[in-house]
Amino acid sequence: MAPDGSLWAATDAGIAHWNLATGTPTLYSTEDGLPTDDVWVVAVGSDGTVWTRGSGWIARFDGSWTTFSAPLSEGPMAVGPDGAVWTAFGERDLARFDGSEWQTFEAPLSLDQGVSVPWTGFLDVAADGTVWAGTHGLEGVFAFDGANWTHYPSVDGLPAPLSDNVAAAPDGTVWVGSVSGDGSPGAGAARLDGSTWTVYTTADGLLDDAPDVAVGADGTVWAVHQNGVSRFDGDTWTAFPGVTGIGMFAAVDASGTLWMPSRDGGVIGFDGIDITRLEMPVKETPSPPTTVTARAGTWHPILATTRAKPAPPAATCPPGTDPNAPGPAEQDRPEARWTSLLAAAFDRHTGRIVYVDTLGETWTFDVCTNTWHRTNPTGAMIGNLNAGLVYDVDSDRTVALGYEHISVYDANTNTWTQPRNDTIGYGLIIPMGAVYDPISGLIITTDLTDSYLETWAYDVDTNTWTLIGRLWEQQGQDYTRFELLGYSQESDRLIFTSVDDITALVDPRTGDQTLITTATPAISFGYPHAQYGPAADTVYVAEGVWGDGGIVGPRFPDQICGFDPGTSAWTSCFAIPPNNSRYAAFGAMVGDPINHRLVLIHGVYGSFWVNADGNVWAIDLNAGEWTELLAMPRK
């Protein structure tokens, strides 16, 4: 709810807004400046500023939409009385955004068994600025005052099992619901008044004991159940069966009316007597761009007939610089706290590595001076990086391919943009692995289906997707878990590997396939940890097998190995430095063709991808030596 009494809602078609006085609806979409139409959270500040966010971005509406970088996971969001936005990400991180910079704070959660990601589904900020967060995994409720954390577990009087649904009331009390996240029965609604918890159940008039809760500016408290709602007047509960909605995103306006998403679509309002129904506003959808397609069993000739444009001049290190000299340890550097789907790409024109950190901020790494530079671009990369970052030499831009989005970074203008996308997304294609093809000037990626692997080409300049063909649909064995690792320029072959000890070479011009059954490193599939070696015709992978609790049991322990298409063998293995053998993987690995080395950013250690440091390492591919390019400051 907004201070002016209007209603805002997040939808899969954009942000909906209703002027409740007139009933007038408005829908804001990418046509109006949103970075994407599919959003799931919206919050309004006390000054009427509207905020929404997704993975890697946050957007503000104060008459027009402005997009900023944000953490690379989708978590809850709340606006404090000072206008700052709070969100949760990763497994235990809380973040605050003041409109220009992010601050991160670590919740004191136990991670012995791992918890849900993100660790809370709801945040609320009290009038005194205290941030309240429920937790998944029956961990209770946390309060954070900007410096100190207070933990309220069930032994303090909270009902158990707990929900992560929490709401701060204007009078300073805090309400917690108990919709069970693990299938166990709820235990009512709880109110914290100072240091005392009071629990309300069906014995006090609740419709059932598994409610979500919502509190209004006038202090009205509503409980939302599966089969109706209950209202609290300060002493007793009144149940209203049959008024059904989704309590997860319920809100209460200044008059005490409850608003919540309808189970049938749209929004419903209930004031205790009458029900108001609001239909979702819609916009006409323009016709999607035409995509060239190929019939099953054929191979589209686009990679054989298209030719790349002349490449921009490649950068070199200035005279007098020593690329092996460690960079200043005290320098500002990317956030390394959460290392989910990250990647890096080498921009050959600027001679710098492009990297997006865990807060969604864009950085470049100068491989000649080993220094980080925060770019503060216009716009932001949005979504995850399951297919990684790819530098498109043909267009001199870096492309980010995720589960649902495409983002393009132009280093010349320091700008992120999102081309219109009707190809990537759930129900469409989900790119897994991507490489640049220097012959055609196109980006090649793959989409995994139930029975075959589709290969696609993407033209950044025209924003056009082309289905090249299908792989392995007639092999008679299950080879569908292949992943695209790289492209060999000397042999003109795409390099794939699978979890079944199969390495495959594919001719991108004809689709001809060669399967090689030599031992294959145990890599973590679905994470962009492969890199074409800049000093040899070899694809290198950082090893690790995804298992319960994180990366476990690498088949080739503690090393990075390369596949040489010339010998059809996995060779050129480099052991992780002995004093850093705790590394299970790296946040990103990228080739540095200027200095003929692999650069490895943010070593990951421990379990569940939580722990990472800010170090940067390099492997000299000629000498096989490791160099620490940037170390953390000594304490």
N, C-alpha and C positions, 0 to 999 in steps of 0.2 A: 504494500500500500504506500502511496505517495502522500506527502503532507497536504497536498491540495485535495485529497480524497479520491484521486483517480487510481485505477488498478492497472498493474503491469504484470505480464505473464510471459514466461519463456516457452517457446514452441519449436517444433521441428521445421517451421516455415519462417521463423524470425521472432522478433519481440512484439507482442501484442499489447496495446494500450487502450483502455476504455475510460472515457469521461463519463463517470457514473451519473452525473447530473443530467446529461443529455442522452446518454446511451450511445454516444458516437465512438466507434472503434477505429483504430489505426494500426496498421501492421508495418513494422520496420524490418527491412531485409537487406541483403547485400546491395540492392539498388539504392539504398539510403545510406550506405557506408558501413554496415555491419560486416565484419570479416567473414562470417558464414551465416547461413540461414538456420542451421540446426543448433539451437542453444537449449540448455536445460536449467539454467539458474539466472535469476535477476534479483537485484537488491536496489533499494532507493534510499538515499541519504536524507538527513533532516533538512537539507537545503533544496531537495527535489532532484538532485543529480541522480541519474540512473546508471547502474553498472551491470554488466554481464561479462561472463568469461568462459573460456574453454581451455583446452590444453595448449599452453604456449602463448596465450593472449588474454588480455582483459580490455574491455571497451567501455568508454564513458559517453553518456549522452547528456549534453547540456544545451540542447537545441540542434546539435549535430553530433555525429559519432566520431570519436577519436580512439584509435587502437594503440595499446602499449604491450610490451612483452610481459609474460607471466610464467609461473612455474609450469613445467611440462607434465602436468597431470591434471585431471578434472576433479576439483574438490568443491566443498561448500563455500559460501561467500556471505559476508555480513558487513555492514557499514557502521562505523562507530560514530559517536556524537561529534567528533572532531572532523568527520568527513573521510577519514582513512578507511581503506578497505582491508578486511582480513579474510584470509583463505587458508585452507589446509591442503597439504600435498605430501606425497611420499608416505612413509610409514610412521612418521612421528613429527613432522615439521609444520609449524604455523608460520604464516608470512603476513607482513603488513605492507601495504602500498599507500604512499602518501600523495600519489599523483605523478611522481617522477622517479622515486627509488623504492626498492624492496628491502625490507629487513626480514631476517628469518630467525626463528626461535625453535628450540627442540623440546618437544613435550617429553616428560620423564616417564616414558612407557617401557615396559619390559618387552623385549623382542626375542625371548628365548625360543618361542615357537613361531614367530612371525605373526603379524596382524593384517587386517584388511588394508587395502590401498585405495584411497587414502584412509587414514586412521579414524577419521570422523566423517559422518555424513551431514552433520548440522553444526553450525556456529551461530551464536547470537552475542551481541555486545550490549551490556547494560548501560544505563544512563551515566554511571560513574566511569565508564571506559573499560570495565572488566570484560574480558572475552571468556565466554562460556562454551565448552565443547563436550558433547557426549562422545563416547567411544564405541567402536565395534569390539567384539570379543569379551564382553562382560567386564570391561576395565573401569566402569564407573564414569564419573563426570569430573572434568578439570576446569579450574578457573585460573586465568592468567591476567595479572594486573599490569603487564608491561615489563616486569622484572622477576616476579616470583610466581610459582605454580602452586596451587592448592588442589589436592586430590580428594575426591569424595567417593570412596568405594561403597559397596553394599553394606559393609559392616558399620557404616556411619548412619544407617537408617534408610538408604535408598532401597526401593523395591528391586528384587532380582527375579528373573533376568532383566537386564537393562536395555533400553533402546538408546540410540544416540540422539534422540529427539529432545532438544532442550530449548527453553524460551525464557528470556529475562523480562520480567514485568516492570512497569513504571514505578511501582512502590518499592522496588529493590528486592522483591522475592524472585525466586527462580523456580521454574516448573520443568519437570522431567517426565516424559512418557515412558511406557514400557512395552512398545510393540516389539515382540521378540524377533531377533535377526537369525536365530538358529532353530526356529520351529517350536521352541518350548513356550508354555503359556505365559501371558503377561501377568503383571502384579500390580496394576493400577497406575495412578498418577501421583507424583510426589512433589511437594512444595518445600523449598528451603527458605526459611525466614530467619535471617541471621545465621545461627549455627544449628537450628532445629529443623529436622525433616518431619513433615506430616504426610502420611500416605493415605490416599483415597481409593476405595475399591467399589465394587458393586454394592457392598453393604452401606455405602454412603450415597448411593444413587447413580453411580456410573452405569452406563449401558452395558459395558463389559470391562474386563480388566486388562485390555490390550490397546490402549489409546495412543495416538499422537496428540500433542498439545499445541495450542496457539493462543497468544495473548495479545490483546489490543492496547492502543494508547490510553483508553479509558479504564483499563484494568480488567476488562471482560476476559474470562478464561473459557476456552472451548476445548473439549476433548473429541477427537474424531476417531470413530470406530469403523469396523468393516460394515456394520449394519445400521449405522446412524451416528448421531452426535449427542454430546452432553454439554450443558452450560452450567458454569459455577457462578453463583451470585455472592460469594464471600463466605457463605455458611453451608449451603446445600447444593447438590447437583440436580439438574432437571434433564431427563433423558428424552430424546426425540428420535425414536426409531424410524427407519425408512428414509431419512435424509442422508443419502449416501454420496460420498465424494472421496477424494484422495487426500489424506491428512498430511502427507509428507511435505506438501508445499502450501499448506493452508495459511491464511492471513486474516486479520481482524481489522476492520476499519474504525474510524473515530466514533461511529454510532454504536459499535459493538456487534455489527453484522459480520458473520463468518463467511469468507470467500475461499473456495477450494476448487481444484480441478475436478471436473465431472468425469465419472467412469465411462460416460458415453461420448466424451469429447466436449470441448468448451469449458466454461466456468459456471459454477452455481454459487449463489449467495443465499444465506439464511439468517433472518433476524429473530428467530424464535416463533414466528407466525407464518410469514410468507417466504416462498422460494423464488428467487430471480435467476433466470438462465441467460447467459451470454454466449452467443455463438462466436467461434473464432473468426476473425477477419481473414480474408483471402486476397491474394493478388493473382492476376493472370500470369501464368508461367510461359515465358517465351519458348519457342521451339528450340530444342537442343541442337548444337552444331552437328553437321553430318560427319559421321565417322566411317572411314573405309573399313570394311570387314573382309575376312577371308573364310571360305568354307572349310569345314573340318577336313583334314588330310591334305590341305594345300598350304603353300608357303608364299606369303605375299612378297612381291619383288621390290618393295620400297627400299629395303636396305641395300639392294644391289643397284638401284637406278638413281637414288638420291645422292648428291655429293655435298660435302661440307663446304662452308664458306672459308675463305682464308682466315687462319687463326690470328688473333691479336698477338703482338710481340710478347715474348715470354720475359719475365723479370729475371734479373741476376743479382747476386749479392754485391753491394758497393765495395770498392777497394778499401782494404783496411779493416773490414769486419771479419770476425772469427765466429762462424756458425756453431762451433763446438764449445765456445766459452759460455758457461752458465749465465743465464739472465739474472738480473737483480732479484734476490729472494723477497725483498720487501715490496715488490710491485703489486699493483692491483691485479686481480686475476679472477677468472670465472668461478662461479659457485660450484662446488664439487660434492655437495652433501647428498644429493639423490641422483643415482645414475641409472635411470630406466632406459628408454630408447634414445640414445644419443649417437651422434655421428659427426664427422668433419669432412671437409672437402678442400682440396688445394686449388686456389685461384691462381692460374699460371700467369695471368696478366699483372696482378698486383704482387705476386710472389708471397702471398700470405695464406695461412690456413683460416678458413671460415668455420666457426664453431658456435653452436647455440647451447648455453649452459642450462642447468636445472631450473633456473628462474625464468627461462625463456629469453634471456638477454643475448644479444648477438655480439661476438667478439672476433677479432682476428689475431693470429699469432704470426709474428715476424720471424721467419726461419733463419734470417741472417743475424739478428740481434737477440733472439730468444726472448722476446717481450710481447706481452699481451696488450691489446688495445680494445677498450670498450667502444663500440661504434655508435651507440644511441641512435639507431636508424629511425626513419619515418616508417610507421607500420610495424608489424611483428610477424614472425613465423607462427603459424597456428597448427595445432594437431601434433601427433606423434611422428616419429621418424622410423617407422618399420622398414622402409626401403632406403633410408639414409639420405645424405646430402650428396648431390652430384654436381660437379662443375661442368656446365655445358660450354665447351670451348667455342662452338659455333655461334652462340649468342652472347658470350662473355658474361654469363649469369650463373648463379648457383641455384639449383632446384632442390626443394625439400619435398619428398613424397611420403605421405603418411596413410593411415587407414582410411581417412575420408577427405583429405584435403591436399591441395597443391599450393605451395608457397614459393615465390621466386625472389631471390635477393640480387640486386644490382649494386655492386660495390662502387661503381662510378657515381651513382646518385645516392648511395647509402639508403636504399629503400627496399622494403618488403612489400610485395603485392600478392594477391590471390587471384589467379585467373579463374574465369568461370569454369566450373567442374561438373560435368554430367557423366563422368566415367568412373572415377574413384569413389568408393564408398561401399557400405554393407549392402549386399544385394547386387552390387556391380562388380568391380574388380578391386582387389586388395593387393597392392604391389608388394612383392617380397624380393628385395635385392634389386639394385639398379646400377647400370654402367653407362658411360658415354662411349658411343661408337664414332671414332674419328673419321671413318670412311664416309658414312652418310650424314654425320653431324646431328644424329638423333640420339635420344636417351632410350635405352632398352631396359625393360623391366618384365617381371613375370607375375602371373596371378595363379594361385593354387586352387584348383577345383577338386571335386571328389574323385574324378576319374582321369584327369590329365592336367598338364601344366600348359597354360597359355602364355605366349610371348607377345609383348606389345612394344610399340615404338611411340615415343612422345616427341613432338616438335614444339619446342618452347616458343618459337617466334609466332607460330600460327595457333598455338594451343590446341593442337589436333592429336588425337590418339588413333593409332592404326593397329588392328589385330594382325600380327604377322603370321601366326600359326600355332598349332598345338604340338606338344612334345610328349612322347612316351605313352600315348593312349593305346597303342597296338603292341606293346612289348610282351604282354602275357605275364608280367610280374608287376608288383606294386612299386613303381618308381616315382610315385606322386609326391614324395617328400624331398624332392630336389630343391636346391636354392641356388640362385645366380650369384656367383662370387666375383667374377671379373671378366675382362676381355683381354685376350692376348693379341697384340698388334703384329708380332712377328709371324704367328701362325694363322691370324685372322680367325680366331675361334672364341666363342663364348665358353666360359668355364663354369660348370655346375658341380655340386657335390650333394650327397644325400646321407641320411643316417644309416644307410644299408651298405656302407663301404664301397659306394660306387662314385666314381668321378666321371663326368661326361663332358665331351667337347662337341660343340654345335657350331656348324658353319652358319653365320648370320645371314649370308646371301642366299643359301639354298635350303637350310634346315637340316642338312645331313648331320647324323649323329654318330659319335664314337663313344662307346661305354668302356671304362677302364676299371677293373676290379682290384686295383691295388689298395693297400691300407689307406684309409682316409682319416685325417685328424677328427677328433670328436669335438666339433664346434657347437656352439649354442645356436640352434636354428631360430629364425625370427628376429635376430638381433644383428645389426650391421657391423660385423667385426672382420670383414674381409677387405683387402686392399691390394690392388694391382701394384706390383713392385716397380718403382720408377727407374731402378738401375739395372734390372734384368727382366727378362720375359717370364715373370713368375707372379703368381697370386699368393699372397700370404694371408693366413688366418690366425687369429688369437683363439686358443683352444679353451674349451670348457663345456661340460655337459650339464644341461639344465635338469635338476632333480628336486626332490623335496627339500625346501629350505634354501635353495640357491644353486650355485654352480658347484658341482661335485665331481670327483673322480675323473680328471682329464685322462684320455687314453694315451696321449703323449705328454707326460707330466711337465708342467712348468715351462712351456716353451711356445714359441711361435714358429709355425712351419709354412713352407711354401710349396706350391705345385708348379713344376716346370713342364709346360706342354711339349717341349722338345724331346724330353726323355720319358714323358708320361708317368712321372713319379713324384711323390711327395718327398722333397729333400730340403736342404737349406734351412734346417731348424736352428733356432736361436733360443738358448736357455734364458729364462728370466734371471736377472741379476741375483746372486745368492743372498744378499742382504735384504732383498725385497721379495723373497719367495712366497710371501703371504698373498701376493697379487693373484686373484683368480681370473681376472680379465681387465680390460681397460674401457673407460668410457667411450673412447674413440681411437681409431688408428687410421693414419692417413699417410700417403706417400709424399715425400718432399723431393721432387725431381731436380731442384737446384743443387742440393747437397747429397743426392743419391742415398737416401735413407728413409726409414719408416719412423714417423713421429707418433708416439703413444701418449695420450692425454688422460690424466686422472686414473690412477691405478685403483681398482676395486678389490676389496678384500673382505673377509668375513662371510656372512650369510645374507641371503635375501636382498642383495643389491643395495643395502643401506649404506655401507661404509665405502668412502672413496676419499683419496687425498688429492691435493692440488698440484702434484708433481707432474712434470713433463719429461719423457724419456725419448731417446732415439736409438735406432739400430743402424749402424753403418753396414749397408748391404754388400760392400766390397770387402771390408775387413772383418765383418761379423762381430763388431764391438758395440757395447752399450755405452751411452753417454747420458748423464742426467743433465738435461738442458735447463731445467728449472726446478729448484727444490723449495720446500716449504721453509719459512723462516724458523730459525731456532728459537725455542722458548727459554 
